[in-house]
Amino acid sequence: MGDLIRRVVMVLAGTVGVLIAWINVENQTPWPLVLLRAVLGIAIIAAAGLVVGFILMRTALRRHYENWLAQSRRPAGHTR
């Protein structure tokens, strides 16, 4: 799950960086500003991906823990 999130975020960040650079080059923006805006866009996407990944992994771990807790509370002779 973590690898999938990382790959999706990297693809999105790369796409955003290219789109921002292309739009700024088309508007004849100076190169240092193009680079700064592209890096800033990539950083924003990476930060958002980090937060989303943290929330998804936390939710998955909580569900795993709740399932484990429910199984450990069964009586000793009880089987399904």
C-alpha positions in Angstrom: 0.0 0.0 0.0 2.8 2.4 0.9 4.6 1.7 -2.4 1.5 2.4 -4.4 0.9 5.7 -2.6 4.6 6.7 -3.2 4.4 5.9 -6.9 1.1 7.8 -7.4 2.5 10.8 -5.5 5.7 10.8 -7.6 3.8 10.6 -10.9 1.5 13.4 -9.8 4.4 15.6 -8.5 6.3 15.1 -11.8 3.2 15.9 -13.9 2.5 19.0 -11.8 6.1 20.1 -12.1 6.1 19.7 -15.9 2.8 21.5 -16.3 3.8 24.4 -14.1 7.1 24.8 -16.0 5.4 24.6 -19.4 2.7 27.2 -18.5 5.4 29.5 -17.1 7.7 29.1 -20.2 4.7 29.8 -22.5 4.1 33.0 -20.5 7.8 34.0 -20.9 8.5 33.9 -17.2 12.2 34.3 -16.2 13.9 30.9 -15.7 14.6 31.3 -12.0 11.0 31.9 -11.3 9.9 29.0 -13.5 12.2 26.7 -11.5 11.0 28.1 -8.2 7.4 27.6 -9.0 7.9 24.1 -10.3 9.8 23.1 -7.2 7.2 24.6 -5.0 4.4 22.8 -6.9 6.3 19.5 -6.5 6.8 20.2 -2.8 3.1 20.9 -2.2 2.1 17.6 -3.9 4.7 15.7 -2.0 3.5 17.2 1.3 -0.1 16.4 0.5 0.9 12.8 -0.5 2.7 12.4 2.8 -0.4 13.5 4.8 -2.7 11.2 2.8 -0.3 8.3 3.1 -0.1 8.8 6.8 -3.9 8.9 7.2 -4.4 5.8 5.1 -1.7 3.8 6.8 -3.0 4.8 10.3 -6.5 3.7 9.3 -5.2 0.4 8.0 -3.2 -0.2 11.2 -6.1 0.7 13.4 -8.4 -1.8 11.6 -5.8 -4.5 11.8 -5.4 -3.8 15.6 -9.2 -3.9 16.1 -9.5 -7.2 14.3 -6.6 -8.6 16.3 -8.2 -7.4 19.5 -11.6 -8.9 18.6 -9.9 -12.3 17.9 -7.9 -12.2 21.1 -11.1 -11.7 23.3 -12.8 -14.9 22.1 -13.2 -17.6 24.7 -10.5 -20.3 24.6 -12.6 -23.2 23.3 -14.6 -21.1 20.8 -14.0 -21.8 17.1 -15.8 -20.7 14.1 
